[in-house]
């Protein structure tokens, strides 16, 4: 039974793979047996992740990619398929955060967040579909956020993008089910990464979030990586269009 959680022989693309949640996802996929194409904008971080993937006995392909540029996203899918053999798994993790009050947010900041966090999911899925649909199999996992359920002040652009990602996940799952391409999402809670270090390094903020989380801890990139492995694996073969809230109970408190 547990062999169905393995990903041996599969090839995954992970965006935002150089650090934080993306790095945790890439390493979890590699531990489960997948070869991994690592996408992001900072080559040094991607190469560091690649070295760890290779130390786990899997192949790693570093593909510097700006997910807001369609041509670069198409190249990412093409290189993963041609150099690693095929394309079976896509994890849309790339994202940015802008801290601004809604009445003061600038057009360019709003559009930058929507383009990076939401439009990129469409671009990457569209590129992966050129390989997944003909082979009649594939798994796409989108990394959303509990902010889509419990918005926080000053992050309206991020909330809008993640809410749109959840709706897009469901729409795509319905449309591509006939091709046996499954599309699911994970909505993490508060995970301690470089992206939110500016806030969580404050003991008052960090301790307050821990007290507000029923399981009394913050999440880790490894927590998210394990959930991605499940959703990408044959063990979740009957699951599509679902949003897995992974937040230590924060939303239901």
C-alpha positions as CSV (number, residue, x, y, z in Angstrom):
1,X,0.0,0.0,0.0
2,X,2.7,2.5,0.9
3,X,4.3,2.1,-2.5
4,X,1.4,4.3,-3.8
5,X,2.9,7.2,-2.0
6,X,6.2,6.9,-3.9
7,X,7.1,9.0,-6.9
8,X,9.8,6.9,-8.5
9,X,10.3,7.6,-12.2
10,X,8.3,10.8,-12.1
11,X,9.5,14.3,-13.0
12,X,8.3,17.4,-11.1
13,X,8.6,21.1,-11.7
14,X,8.6,23.4,-8.6
15,X,8.5,27.1,-8.9
16,X,10.0,29.3,-6.2
17,X,12.2,26.3,-5.4
18,X,15.2,28.2,-4.1
19,X,14.1,28.8,-0.5
20,X,11.4,28.4,2.0
21,X,8.3,26.4,1.2
22,X,9.5,25.8,-2.4
23,X,12.7,24.3,-1.2
24,X,10.9,22.1,1.3
25,X,8.6,20.9,-1.4
26,X,11.4,20.1,-3.8
27,X,13.3,18.1,-1.2
28,X,10.2,16.1,-0.2
29,X,9.5,15.2,-3.8
30,X,13.0,14.1,-4.2
31,X,12.9,12.0,-1.1
32,X,9.8,10.3,-2.5
33,X,11.7,9.4,-5.7
34,X,11.0,12.2,-8.2
35,X,13.5,14.1,-10.3
36,X,13.0,17.8,-9.9
37,X,13.3,20.8,-12.2
38,X,13.9,23.8,-10.0
39,X,12.6,27.2,-11.1
40,X,13.2,30.6,-9.6
41,X,15.0,33.9,-10.2
42,X,18.0,33.5,-7.8
43,X,20.4,31.0,-9.4
44,X,22.6,30.6,-6.3
45,X,19.6,29.5,-4.2
46,X,18.4,27.1,-6.9
47,X,21.8,25.5,-7.1
48,X,21.9,25.0,-3.4
49,X,18.6,23.2,-3.5
50,X,19.8,21.2,-6.5
51,X,22.9,20.0,-4.6
52,X,20.6,18.7,-1.8
53,X,18.3,17.0,-4.3
54,X,21.3,15.2,-5.9
55,X,22.5,14.2,-2.5
56,X,19.2,12.4,-2.1
57,X,20.0,10.4,-5.2
58,X,17.7,12.2,-7.6
59,X,18.4,14.3,-10.7
60,X,18.0,18.1,-10.4
61,X,17.7,20.6,-13.2
62,X,18.2,24.3,-12.4
63,X,16.1,26.5,-14.8
64,X,16.2,30.2,-13.9
65,X,12.7,31.5,-14.6
66,X,10.6,34.6,-14.1
67,X,7.1,33.2,-13.9
68,X,5.6,36.5,-15.1
69,X,7.2,36.0,-18.5
70,X,5.3,33.4,-20.7
71,X,8.3,32.6,-22.9
72,X,10.4,31.7,-19.8
73,X,7.6,29.5,-18.4
74,X,7.3,27.7,-21.7
75,X,11.1,27.1,-21.7
76,X,10.9,25.7,-18.2
77,X,8.3,23.1,-19.2
78,X,10.3,22.2,-22.4
79,X,13.6,21.8,-20.6
80,X,12.0,19.7,-17.8
81,X,10.4,17.4,-20.4
82,X,13.4,17.1,-22.7
83,X,16.3,16.9,-20.2
84,X,14.5,14.9,-17.5
85,X,12.4,12.8,-19.9
86,X,8.8,13.9,-19.3
87,X,6.7,16.1,-17.0
88,X,4.3,14.5,-14.5
89,X,4.0,17.0,-11.6
90,X,3.8,20.8,-11.4
91,X,3.9,22.7,-8.1
92,X,3.0,26.4,-8.4
93,X,4.7,27.9,-5.4
94,X,6.2,31.2,-6.6
95,X,4.9,34.2,-4.8
96,X,5.5,37.6,-3.4
97,X,3.9,39.7,-0.6
98,X,3.3,43.5,-0.6
99,X,2.5,45.2,2.7
100,X,0.2,48.2,1.9
101,X,-3.1,49.5,3.0
102,X,-5.7,49.0,0.3
103,X,-6.5,52.8,-0.1
104,X,-2.8,53.5,-0.7
105,X,-1.7,50.5,-2.9
106,X,-0.1,51.5,-6.1
107,X,-1.2,50.1,-9.4
108,X,2.2,48.6,-10.2
109,X,2.4,46.9,-6.8
110,X,-1.1,45.4,-7.1
111,X,-0.4,44.2,-10.7
112,X,3.0,42.7,-9.7
113,X,1.4,40.6,-6.9
114,X,-1.5,39.4,-9.1
115,X,0.9,38.6,-11.9
116,X,3.4,36.7,-9.8
117,X,0.9,34.9,-7.5
118,X,-2.0,34.2,-9.8
119,X,-1.3,34.8,-13.5
120,X,1.8,32.7,-13.2
121,X,-0.3,29.7,-12.1
122,X,-2.2,29.9,-15.4
123,X,1.0,30.3,-17.4
124,X,2.7,27.3,-15.7
125,X,-0.4,25.1,-15.9
126,X,-0.8,26.0,-19.6
127,X,2.8,25.1,-20.3
128,X,2.6,21.8,-18.4
129,X,-0.6,20.9,-20.2
130,X,1.3,20.5,-23.5
131,X,2.9,17.4,-21.9
132,X,0.3,16.2,-19.4
133,X,-2.7,16.2,-21.6
134,X,-1.2,14.1,-24.4
135,X,0.2,11.5,-21.9
136,X,-3.3,11.5,-20.2
137,X,-1.9,11.9,-16.7
138,X,-0.5,14.6,-14.4
139,X,-0.8,16.3,-11.1
140,X,-0.8,20.0,-10.4
141,X,-0.5,21.3,-6.9
142,X,-1.1,25.1,-6.3
143,X,0.2,26.6,-3.1
144,X,-2.5,29.0,-1.9
145,X,-2.9,30.5,1.6
146,X,-5.3,30.6,4.6
147,X,-5.4,34.4,3.8
148,X,-8.0,33.4,1.2
149,X,-10.2,32.3,4.1
150,X,-9.1,34.6,6.9
151,X,-7.8,37.8,5.3
152,X,-5.3,40.0,7.1
153,X,-5.1,43.8,7.0
154,X,-2.7,45.4,4.6
155,X,-2.4,42.4,2.3
156,X,-5.4,42.8,0.0
157,X,-3.4,42.1,-3.2
158,X,-2.1,38.8,-1.8
159,X,-5.5,37.8,-0.5
160,X,-7.1,38.5,-3.9
161,X,-4.4,36.5,-5.7
162,X,-4.7,33.5,-3.4
163,X,-8.5,33.6,-3.5
164,X,-8.3,33.6,-7.3
165,X,-5.9,30.7,-7.2
166,X,-8.4,28.6,-5.2
167,X,-11.1,29.3,-7.7
168,X,-8.8,28.6,-10.7
169,X,-7.8,25.3,-9.1
170,X,-11.4,24.1,-9.0
171,X,-12.1,25.3,-12.5
172,X,-9.1,23.7,-13.9
173,X,-9.7,20.4,-12.1
174,X,-13.2,20.2,-13.6
175,X,-11.9,21.1,-17.1
176,X,-8.9,18.7,-17.1
177,X,-10.4,15.7,-15.3
178,X,-11.2,14.1,-18.7
179,X,-7.5,14.1,-19.4
180,X,-6.7,12.5,-16.1
181,X,-4.8,15.6,-15.0
182,X,-5.6,16.2,-11.3
183,X,-5.5,19.8,-9.9
184,X,-5.5,20.5,-6.2
185,X,-4.2,23.2,-3.9
186,X,-2.8,23.5,-0.4
187,X,-3.6,26.5,1.8
188,X,-0.8,26.8,4.3
189,X,-1.2,28.6,7.6
190,X,1.7,30.5,9.2
191,X,4.9,28.9,8.1
192,X,8.2,30.3,9.3
193,X,10.2,31.1,6.1
194,X,12.5,33.8,4.8
195,X,9.4,35.5,3.2
196,X,7.9,36.3,6.6
197,X,11.0,36.5,8.7
198,X,10.5,40.2,9.0
199,X,7.4,39.6,11.1
200,X,8.1,36.2,12.8
201,X,11.4,37.4,14.1
202,X,9.4,39.6,16.4
203,X,8.8,37.4,19.5
204,X,5.5,39.2,20.2
205,X,4.1,38.5,16.8
206,X,5.5,34.9,16.7
207,X,4.2,34.0,20.1
208,X,0.8,35.5,19.4
209,X,0.4,33.4,16.2
210,X,1.4,30.3,18.1
211,X,-1.2,30.9,20.8
212,X,-3.8,31.5,18.1
213,X,-2.9,28.1,16.5
214,X,-4.7,25.2,18.2
215,X,-1.7,22.9,17.6
216,X,0.5,25.5,19.3
217,X,3.3,25.7,16.7
218,X,4.1,27.3,13.4
219,X,4.2,25.3,10.2
220,X,7.5,24.2,8.5
221,X,8.3,23.8,4.8
222,X,8.6,20.1,5.5
223,X,4.9,20.0,6.6
224,X,3.9,21.5,3.2
225,X,6.3,19.2,1.3
226,X,4.8,16.1,2.8
227,X,1.3,17.2,1.8
228,X,2.5,17.9,-1.8
229,X,3.9,14.4,-2.0
230,X,0.6,12.9,-1.1
231,X,-1.4,15.1,-3.6
232,X,1.1,14.3,-6.3
233,X,1.3,10.6,-5.7
234,X,-0.9,7.7,-6.9
235,X,-2.3,7.6,-3.3
236,X,-4.4,10.7,-4.2
237,X,-5.5,9.4,-7.6
238,X,-9.2,9.9,-6.8
239,X,-8.7,13.5,-5.5
240,X,-9.0,16.6,-7.7
241,X,-10.4,20.1,-7.2
242,X,-9.7,20.0,-3.5
243,X,-8.1,22.7,-1.2
244,X,-6.2,21.2,1.7
245,X,-6.0,23.7,4.6
246,X,-2.8,23.0,6.4
247,X,-2.6,25.4,9.3
248,X,-2.5,23.7,12.6
249,X,-6.2,24.4,13.1
250,X,-5.9,28.2,12.8
251,X,-8.9,28.7,10.5
252,X,-11.3,26.6,12.7
253,X,-10.2,28.2,16.0
